[in-house]
Amino acid sequence: MSKEDIVRVEHVGMKYQSVNGEIDAIQDVSFTVKKGEFVGIVGPSGCGKSTLLSIISGLLRPSQGKVFINDEEVVKTSEKVGYMLQKDHLFDWRTIYQNVILGLEIRKNLTNENKEYVLHLLKTYGLYEFKDKSPKQLSGGMRQRAALIRTLAVKPEILLLDEAFSALDYQTRLVVTEDIYSIIKSEGKTAIMVTHDISESISMSDRVIVLTKRPATIKNVYEIDLGCPNRTPLKCREAPKFREYFNAIWKELDVHV
């Protein structure tokens, strides 16, 4: 274990009870994440990727093993962790500003300092002029940006992204991943992203963890080095080595069309 590790997942397993008996969802998964690192997790559909994120967040307790954040065992949800889901879950009866401060309201932490921080985020990431608009007046990409700012408003150390862009059309998705990656890196956050999109994982991640089919174990880990100066997701997709990583991970997943 390195002093730089902010997340440690140690021998985590998860079993479910169903009408047909016990289901083994995750089996002996261990990995670490360094501060400021962006880690992607890919695997076959239904292999337990989202379950793993829920365990890291403290929403689920594992059947075996432990998760540590900053050397503290995760036993419940933590303010150190922000969760970004596939749907933005913005409320149409609240303005963008009111949506973004929702987490602070729930935590009873809507201080003047935090209000100023929210306005700073809205100005920095191009949503200030839309702060009094309804979410339905914004594009899908802008809504996802607002959802990320809502997550950042509570100042988490770690961001968990669970298929956060999969509800968007392809072109919008490319633009939004560029935006979100830039914001996460600018804010110096650590991120763990679950996605079924191999290209997305390679273009955004420093490392990609490949899971097996259920019960999920770690099949391989890829250190992504595309040689991109001033790295962005779109630049990474154009790198010569991008296709090599894609083909290697595709074969690991044993995808059949």
C-alpha positions in Angstrom: 0.0 0.0 0.0 1.3 3.5 -1.0 0.9 6.6 1.1 -0.7 8.1 -2.1 -3.5 5.6 -2.0 -6.8 7.3 -1.2 -9.0 4.2 -1.8 -8.2 0.6 -0.9 -10.5 -2.2 -1.9 -9.4 -5.4 -0.1 -10.7 -8.9 -1.0 -14.3 -7.6 -1.5 -17.0 -10.1 -2.2 -20.8 -9.8 -2.5 -23.5 -12.4 -2.3 -27.2 -11.8 -2.8 -30.2 -13.8 -1.7 -32.8 -14.4 -4.4 -35.8 -16.6 -4.9 -33.6 -19.1 -6.6 -31.0 -19.1 -3.9 -27.7 -17.3 -3.3 -26.1 -15.4 -6.1 -22.4 -14.7 -6.0 -22.0 -11.3 -7.6 -18.4 -10.2 -6.7 -15.6 -12.4 -5.6 -12.3 -11.4 -4.0 -11.8 -8.0 -5.7 -8.8 -6.0 -4.6 -7.3 -2.7 -6.0 -6.1 0.7 -4.9 -6.7 4.2 -6.3 -4.2 7.0 -5.9 -5.1 10.6 -5.0 -5.9 12.4 -8.3 -6.1 9.3 -10.3 -8.9 8.5 -12.8 -9.7 4.8 -12.8 -12.1 3.1 -15.2 -13.9 -0.2 -14.5 -15.3 -2.2 -17.4 -16.8 -5.7 -17.6 -19.6 -7.8 -19.2 -23.1 -6.6 -18.6 -24.5 -7.6 -15.3 -21.1 -8.6 -13.8 -21.4 -6.4 -10.7 -19.7 -3.1 -11.8 -22.4 -0.8 -10.2 -22.6 -3.0 -7.2 -18.8 -2.5 -6.6 -19.3 1.3 -6.8 -22.2 1.1 -4.3 -19.9 -0.8 -1.9 -17.1 1.8 -2.3 -19.6 4.6 -1.6 -20.9 2.8 1.5 -24.4 2.3 0.2 -23.9 -1.4 0.3 -21.9 -3.5 2.9 -19.9 -6.2 1.2 -20.4 -9.9 2.2 -16.7 -10.2 2.7 -13.7 -7.9 2.5 -13.3 -4.2 3.3 -13.0 -0.8 1.7 -10.9 2.0 3.1 -10.9 5.7 2.2 -7.9 7.6 3.6 -7.2 4.6 5.8 -10.7 4.7 7.4 -13.0 1.7 6.8 -16.1 2.5 4.9 -19.1 1.4 7.0 -21.7 3.9 5.8 -22.0 6.7 3.2 -19.3 9.3 3.5 -19.2 13.0 2.8 -15.8 12.3 1.2 -17.6 10.5 -1.7 -19.7 12.1 -4.4 -21.9 9.9 -6.7 -22.9 10.8 -10.3 -25.4 8.5 -11.9 -26.7 7.9 -15.4 -29.7 10.2 -15.0 -29.0 13.7 -13.8 -31.9 13.7 -11.3 -32.4 17.5 -11.6 -35.8 18.6 -10.4 -37.7 20.7 -12.9 -39.5 22.7 -10.2 -36.2 24.0 -8.9 -33.8 26.3 -10.8 -30.3 25.2 -11.8 -28.9 27.1 -8.8 -31.5 25.5 -6.4 -30.7 22.1 -7.8 -26.9 22.6 -7.4 -27.3 23.6 -3.7 -29.6 20.7 -2.9 -26.9 18.5 -1.4 -25.7 21.4 0.8 -29.3 21.9 2.0 -29.8 18.3 2.8 -26.5 18.3 4.8 -27.6 21.6 6.5 -24.3 23.1 5.3 -25.6 26.0 3.2 -23.1 28.6 4.5 -22.2 31.8 2.8 -18.8 30.3 2.0 -20.4 27.3 0.3 -22.8 29.5 -1.6 -19.9 31.5 -2.9 -18.2 28.3 -3.9 -21.3 27.2 -5.9 -21.4 30.5 -7.7 -17.7 30.1 -8.5 -18.3 26.7 -10.0 -21.2 27.9 -12.0 -19.1 30.8 -13.4 -16.0 28.7 -14.0 -17.9 26.0 -15.9 -20.2 28.1 -18.0 -23.5 27.7 -16.2 -23.8 31.0 -14.3 -26.0 32.7 -16.9 -28.4 29.7 -16.7 -28.5 29.5 -12.9 -32.1 30.8 -12.8 -33.3 28.6 -15.6 -35.3 25.4 -15.3 -33.4 22.1 -16.1 -35.8 21.5 -19.0 -34.4 24.6 -20.6 -30.9 23.1 -20.8 -29.4 20.7 -23.2 -28.5 17.2 -22.0 -24.8 18.1 -21.8 -25.5 21.2 -19.7 -27.7 19.2 -17.4 -24.9 16.7 -16.8 -22.5 19.5 -16.1 -25.0 20.9 -13.6 -25.3 17.5 -12.0 -21.5 17.3 -11.6 -21.4 20.8 -10.1 -24.1 19.7 -7.6 -21.8 16.8 -6.7 -18.7 19.0 -6.4 -20.6 21.6 -4.3 -20.4 19.4 -1.2 -16.6 19.1 -1.7 -16.1 15.4 -2.0 -12.6 14.0 -2.3 -13.7 11.1 -4.6 -16.1 11.0 -7.4 -17.9 7.8 -8.4 -19.4 7.9 -12.0 -21.9 5.1 -12.7 -22.5 5.0 -16.5 -22.8 8.8 -16.1 -22.9 9.6 -19.9 -24.8 6.6 -21.3 -28.2 8.4 -21.5 -26.7 10.9 -24.0 -26.6 10.6 -27.7 -23.1 9.8 -29.2 -22.1 13.3 -30.3 -23.3 14.9 -27.0 -21.6 12.2 -25.1 -18.2 13.0 -26.7 -18.5 16.7 -25.8 -19.7 16.0 -22.3 -16.9 13.6 -21.5 -14.5 16.3 -22.6 -16.2 18.8 -20.3 -16.5 16.5 -17.3 -12.9 15.2 -17.6 -11.7 18.8 -17.7 -13.7 19.8 -14.6 -12.6 16.7 -12.6 -8.9 17.3 -13.4 -9.2 21.1 -12.8 -10.7 20.5 -9.4 -8.0 17.9 -8.6 -10.6 15.1 -7.8 -10.0 11.4 -7.7 -12.5 9.5 -9.9 -13.7 5.9 -10.3 -15.9 5.4 -13.4 -18.0 2.4 -14.3 -18.8 2.2 -18.0 -19.7 -0.4 -20.7 -18.0 1.8 -23.3 -14.4 0.7 -23.9 -13.5 3.8 -25.8 -14.8 6.0 -23.0 -12.8 4.1 -20.4 -9.5 4.3 -22.4 -9.9 8.0 -23.3 -10.6 9.2 -19.8 -8.8 6.8 -17.5 -5.2 6.5 -16.1 -5.9 2.8 -15.5 -8.7 0.5 -16.7 -9.7 -2.4 -14.5 -11.3 -5.3 -16.5 -13.7 -7.5 -14.6 -14.8 -11.0 -15.6 -18.4 -12.1 -15.9 -20.3 -12.8 -12.7 -19.1 -13.5 -10.1 -16.8 -10.6 -11.0 -13.1 -10.9 -10.3 -10.3 -8.8 -11.8 -9.2 -10.2 -15.1 -6.6 -7.6 -16.0 -5.5 -4.0 -15.3 -4.3 -1.7 -18.0 -2.0 1.3 -17.4 -3.1 3.7 -20.1 -0.2 5.6 -21.6 -1.2 7.1 -24.9 1.6 9.7 -25.1 -0.9 12.6 -25.3 0.5 16.0 -24.2 -2.2 18.1 -22.6 -4.4 15.0 -22.5 -8.1 15.3 -23.2 -10.5 12.4 -24.1 -10.9 13.5 -27.7 -7.1 13.8 -28.2 -6.7 10.3 -26.7 -9.1 8.8 -29.2 -6.8 10.0 -32.0 -3.6 8.6 -30.4 -2.0 5.8 -32.4 -1.9 3.4 -29.4 -5.7 3.9 -28.7 -6.7 1.1 -31.1 -4.2 -1.3 -29.4 -5.7 -0.7 -26.0 -9.2 -1.0 -27.5 -8.5 -4.3 -29.2 -6.8 -5.8 -26.1 -9.7 -4.9 -23.7 -12.3 -6.0 -26.3 -10.6 -9.5 -26.4 -10.5 -9.5 -22.5 -14.2 -9.0 -22.4 -14.7 -11.8 -25.0 -17.4 -9.7 -26.7 -19.3 -11.5 -29.4 -21.4 -9.6 -31.9 
